Amino acid sequence: MGEARLEYSAPAHGRVRVTVNPLPRRPPPERDELLSSWIGRLARANHCSVEELCGYLGLGQGRVPERMKDLRQVNWARLSPAVQQTREDIAVMTLPDTMHLPVQYVSSDDFQRCANCASQTQGLVLRHWRFAWSLTCENCGRRLVAKHPSDGLSDRQRVRAARGAAVLKTAVQTNDLRRMRRISRTLAVLKIFGLEYPASFTSRCQLQRSEALAAVHVCATRPLLGAAVLMCGNDRAFWELRRAFPQHRQLIARVLKVSKDLEKRLPRQQKAEPTPTLETRAADRPVASEGALQAARQAISELGPDADRLLLLARADAIWKRQSCVRN
């Protein structure tokens, strides 16, 4: 690390005083940069490994701190002089602790990034990129890119996801525990309906994350309607919800009634398609992938073989997209 070193002196009272020289090269942190990102850039600037730098800075067992709780083992007498930053300046570069909240809104890894900012500064990670409600970069205004982006998101889906992200952000920033518990229950309901990842707000799959955020918007504004839409045509889900939320059985029964009313109002196919001839069938028959067939079978098993054709197609399409996103 160049000329960086520790100096020791023995004063008259017998105590050993440690003098820490600043790092030779100290690129300043970017606005809202994550502490682990800045330490990584410091290590590259001083031509050493991150582990070596963490040991020199007194950051515990060589692990790069990211959350506020990680600073409990920090040797501040070594860290602050070496990087020439105050304790308060370093603390604001960490992520908040969320263990006591019903909603996990902070990602433990880099599930998204800003391609523009990341290309300008090697290894840059900003704090707000880790928040579930962040959809655009606060530094340059460009849309954040997920680890596994999806090209199938409609503009309507993006708008609903953005509204759900705003609901989540407001609930966290105002410490609205009642709203956060409702959001947590929304995730539980989505899991019952086939969204297998509880931490879907920070999923690397853009499609899964957008579905979760959009559901937050619908269930926050019209919770009964949101649950009814999910339950529509899926009687099996009714019993699964009763088992998952036994204290809300009367409410679930009301939702089922609304769901049945919605089924009656759904548009039906008005005109049957003409039956193709044998030659037309042979020429026009599409070659279905195994993933699409599995999605169709799962949709039939969930909704039943007598369910409305449009509902079956919509459910199979959602399952197939989710499976494709996970495979990628």
N, C-alpha and C positions, 0 to 999 in steps of 0.2 A: 504494500500500500504506500509505496514511496517513502516520504519522510515522516509519516504519522507514527507516533511513538508515545509511550507513557513515561513520565518522569516522576521519581520518588524523592522526597526530602524528609529528613527527620528533624522536626522542630524541637525546641528546648523542652517542651512538656512531655516529650517521649512518643507522641502519636505520629504515625506515618501519614503524610499528606500526599495525595495522588494528583499530579498535574497532567491533564490530557491535552495533547496538541490537536488542533483541528485537522480534519482530513485535508490532504493537499488539494483535492478537486471536489468541489461541492456544487453540482448543478442545482439550482433552486427548484423547489417543488412547483409543479404546475398547479393552477387553480383547481381545487377539489381533488387533488391527486391522492390515491390510496397510499398509506404508509409503506406497505410491502412493495408497491410499485416504485416508490422513490428510493427505498433502500436497494432495490435491484439496480436502479440506474446509478446510484452511488458506487455500488460494487464494480460495475462495468467501467465507470469513470476512473476508478482507482486501481484497476487491473487486478482485482482479487475476486474470489468466489463470494457468493452471498453468505455461505456458512462462515467463512473466515471473517467477513465484516461483522456479522451478527455477534460472533465471539468477542471481537475487539470492542464493539459498542456496548457490550454488557446487556445483550437482549436475551439472556437466559441460555437455553440449550441449543442455540443456533437456529431456532425457529423464527421465521419472520412474523412479527405481530401484525394483526389486521383488525381485531376487535378491541374495544376499550378494556375488556377484562384481561387481554394479553399483556397489558402494560403493568400489571401488578408485580411481575418479576423483573422489571427493567431496572438497571443500575443507572439512575438519572445523573449521578455524579460523573459518569463516563459518557453517557449518550449525548446530553445537551452540549457540553463543550466540544465534542468531536464533530458534531454536525452543525454547530452554531445555530441551534434552534431552541426556543424555550419549551418548557414542559407543556404549556398550553398550545403552542403551535403544533407540537407533535401529536397531542391528544386529538385535535380536531381532524387529523388525517386518518383516524381509525373509524371502523364501522360500529354502530350501536349494538349493544347486547339485547337479544330478543327472546331469551329463554323463558321469560316470565309472561310473554304475550301469547294469546291463542292463535295468532297468525304469524307464520314465518315469512317475512317480506324481504329478507336479505339473503342473497345467494352466497354460498360458501365457495363458489368458484366463478371464473369469468364466463358466464353463460351468454354474454353479449358484449359488443364493443362498438365503438365508432370507427369505421374504417378510415375516415379522413384524419382524425386526431391520432390514431394509432400509427398511421403511415408517416406522420410528421415527427413523432417522438418514439423512438424504439423502446418497447417494453412498457409503454404508458398504460395505466389502468386508473380510471377516475372512480371516485367513491359512488357517485350516483348511477354508474353503470351496473352496480350490484343490486340496486333496489328494484323490486318487482314492478313498481309503477313507472319506471323510467322507460320511455319508448323513443325519445329523441335525446340527442346530446345537448347538454346545457351550455357547452362551450361553443359549438359551431352551429347548432340547430339542425343537424342532419339526423336522419332516422337511424337508430341503433340496429345493428345486424346481429341476429341470433346465431348460435353455433350451427343450428340446423334450420336455415330459413325455409319458408314455404311460399311457393309461387301461386298457391291456390286460394289465398286469402282475398276475399272481396272487399271493396271499399266499405260496405256496410259492416262487415265483420271487424274491420280496423277501427271504425268509429265506435262501435260498441265496446271493443277492447279498451280504447282510450277512455271512454266514460267510466268503465269499471276500474281502470287504473286510478282515475281521479277520486273515485269513491274510496278505494283502498288507501290512497295517500292521505286523504282527509281524516279517515278513521284513525290512522296511526299517529299523525301529527297532532290531533286533538285528544289523543289517548281515550278514544271512545270505545271502551271495552264492550259495551253492548253491541255496537256495530261490528266490532272485530269478531265477536262470538258468532254473530249471524254469518259473517263471511266464512268463518271456519266451518260452520254447518253446511254452507253452500258447497265447499270443497268435499265434505263428507258425502253429500248427495251426488255430486259429480262422480265420485269414486264408485258409488253403487251403480251408476249408469254406464260404467265402463271406462272411466278415466282413471287409469291404474296408478298414477303417480301423485301422491299427496302433495308434494312440493311443486305443483304444476304452475304456480305463479312465477317461479324462477326456472321453469323447464328449459332445457336447451332446444327443445322442439318448439318452434314458433307457433305451430298450429295448436298444440296442447295448451300453451300459455295463453293464446288468444281466446280459446274456448273458455278457459277458467276466468279470465278477466271479463269477458262478455257476460258470463253467467253472474258475476258479481253485480254488474250494472242492472241486469234484469231482476235479479232477486232482491236487490236493494231498493229498487223503485216499486216493483210489483211482485213481491215474493211468492204469493199464491199462484199467480199466473206463470211465473218462471218454473215453479215445480210442476205445475199442471202440464206445461208444454213438454217437459222432459218425460213425464209419466204417460203422455198420450200414446195409446196403443200398446202399452207395456204393463199388463196386469201383474207380471212377475215382480216388477219393481215396487208395486204397492206393498207386497208382503215383505220384501227386503227392507223397505223404509220402516215398516211397522216393527221389524226386529231390531233395526238400528236405532230407532228413536221411539222406544215404548212409551215414553212420557208424553208423546205428541200424537197419539193414535187418533184422537178426535179431529185434530187439524189435518192429518194425512187423509182421513176419510173425506173431509171437505175438499181437499185438493183433488182426490180421485173423482168426485162429482163434477168439478170444473173440467177435469180432463175428459170425462165422458161427453160433456157438452161440446167441448172443442172437437172431438172426433166426429160428431154429427155435422159440424159446420165446415169440416175440411172439404176442399173441392175433390170431387170424384172424377174419374176418367169418363168423359161424356160419350165417346164413341169408340167402339172396339176396332182395333186395327184389323185390316183384312188378312185372312190366313194366307201366308205365302205358299207358293207351289213348292214341290220337292226340289226343282231346279234352283229356285230362288233361295231356298233354305241352304242348299249346298254352296251356293256362290257367295251369299251374303252373311253366312254365319260367322260371327267374330270369334277370334281365338282368345278365350278368357285366361287370365293368369291364375296361378294357384292361390295367390294372395287374395284376388278378387272373389274367387269361389269360396274361400274360407270366410271372408267377410260376409258374403251372402248367406252362408249357412248359419253364421252366428246371429245375423239379423233375424233370420227365420226362427231360430231357437228362442230368441228374446221376445219377439213380437207375436210369434205364432204363424202357422201357414195361412191362416184366414185373415191376416191383417191387411189393411189397405196397401195396395201396390206402391203408391207414392211414399207411404211411410217406410215400407220395407227398403225401397231404393235409397231414400234419404239416410236411413240408419246404416245400411251396408256401405254407402259412400263415406260416411263419417268414420266407420270402423276401418275401412281400407286406407283412408288418408292417414289415420293415426298409426296404423301398422307400417305404412311406407315411411312416415316421419321417424319412427323408432329404428327402422332398418338402416336409414341413412345416417 
